[in-house]
């Protein structure tokens, strides 16, 4: 990235304009920050996933944590702990999905692709990529179910989202 690209003051103008349109109709002033449906979802950062809508929830119903591949990373785990203790979360859904880039290869392959694309060393990054999504989901769900700050306070389920049909299937 060039210095100009890093500091381009107009790079976000389109998004700020859309935000002004959004804010003109915003009616949630003073809304609290708890999960009114008691739900927290850990899912992928993929933009084909619309977490609230896909389970019939709306503004303020759930907490959403997005990670590459929908993995329960250390940061996602911290969010789950905060959710169950501070934000009225009593159900946690872990949701990977079909056609996920993080399921197409392992970390070494992803890191090599980044090196080829950028010339930069990304070997220090842990993505948690795995082609065996079912096994990975099982491990992530078990991590939450057995965590001393989560497991006895929330029901944890593992689900698989099909980006082509919109359907969720319970896997764990």
N, C-alpha and C positions, 0 to 999 in steps of 0.2 A: 504494500500500500504506500502510496506517495504521501508526502507531508500534506499536500493540498487535499488529498482524499480524506486524510485523517482529521482535517480541520475545516472542511467545507461547511460553512455556516448555512448553506441552503439545502443540504442533503436531506433534511427532514421536513422541509416546508410543506410537502404534500400531506404528510401525516399530521402535522400541526393544524393544517386547514381542515382536515377531516375531524380532528379532535374538537375544533371550535364548533363544527356542526353538531357533533355528539353532545357537547356541553350545553348547547342551546336548548336541548330537549331533556337534559339530565334531571331526574326527579328523585334521586336517592340520597339527597342531603341528610346527614345525620344518621344514616343507616349504620347499625353496629357491625362489628367484624367477625361475629361468630358464624359457625356453619349451621344454619337453621334446620337443615335436614339431617345434620349430624354426620355428613359424608365428607371424606377426604379422598381424592383420587390422585394416584401417581400414574401418570401416563407419559407418552412420548411427546416430544416437541413438534412432531409432524403436524403441519397445518391442516391436514385432512381430518384431524380429530377435533370434534367440537364437544368437549367433555360434559358440560351442563346439559346441552340439548340432547345428547345421545342417551341420557338416562332420565329425561323428562324433568330436569331441574332448571332453576332460573337464578337470577341475581341473588346473592346472599345465602343460597342453599348449601353450598359446598366450598371446600378449599381444594385448589388444584395445584399440583406440583408437576412440572414438566421437566423431564430429563431425556437425554438421548436414549432411545429404546425403552423408555418407561421404567428404567432401572431404579431400584431403591439404593441410591448412592448415600454417602454419609450426609450430604446436605439434605436429601429427601428424607432420610431418617430423622434428622433434626426437626424438619417440618412436621413430620408425623408425631413426634414427641410433643412439640408445641401445640399441635392440633388437639390431641387428646387431653392435654392438661389445661389449656387456656382457651380453646375455641369451640368447645362442645362437640368435638368429633367422637363418635362412637362406632363408626363403620369406615373401614379403609378398603378401597378398591385399588388393586395394582393391575394396570391395563396396558400390556404391549399390543402390537397390532401386525396385521398382514403387510407384506411388501415393505418392511422396515429396513432401512439401510444398515441399522445396527444388528440386524439378523442375517445380513448377506455375507458377513465375514467376521473374523475375530479382530481384536484390537490391533494386532500386528499388521494386518492387511489394511485396516483403516488408517493407521499411522503412516504406512508406506504411501497410500494414496494422497494423504495430506502433504507428505514430503515431495512427491512428484508434482503436485499442483502448485506448491509454494516455494519449494526449495528449503523450507524450514524444518528443523527437528522438532517433532511433536511426540517423541518417545516417552516423555514424562507424563503425558495425558493418559488417564485410564477411562475408557468409554464404557467398559462392561459389555462390549459387543459379543454376541454369541449366536450361532446358527440354531442352537437347541433352545428355542424360546420356552418350551414347556418346562425343561429342567431349570432354566434360569428363573422363570416365574416361580416355580416351586421353592427355590432357594430364597428368593426375595420375600415371598409370603411367609415362609418359616422364620426368616430373620425378624419380621415384624411380630409374628405370633409369639415368638419366644423372647422378645426384647422385654426386659424388666420394667420399662417405662411405657410400653405400648400394649403388650399381649393381654394383660388382664383388664384393660380398659376399653378395648375396641375389638369388634369382630373384623377379621381380615379375610378378604377373598381375592383370588386371582382370576382374571378374566382375559379373554382374547377378543380383540376388536377387528372385524373384517372391514377394511377401508372401501371395499367394493360393494358390500351389501348393507353396511351400517349396523350389522348385528353383533351383539356381544355374546360370547359363549363362556360359561363358567368352566375353568380348567382346574382350579384348586379351591 
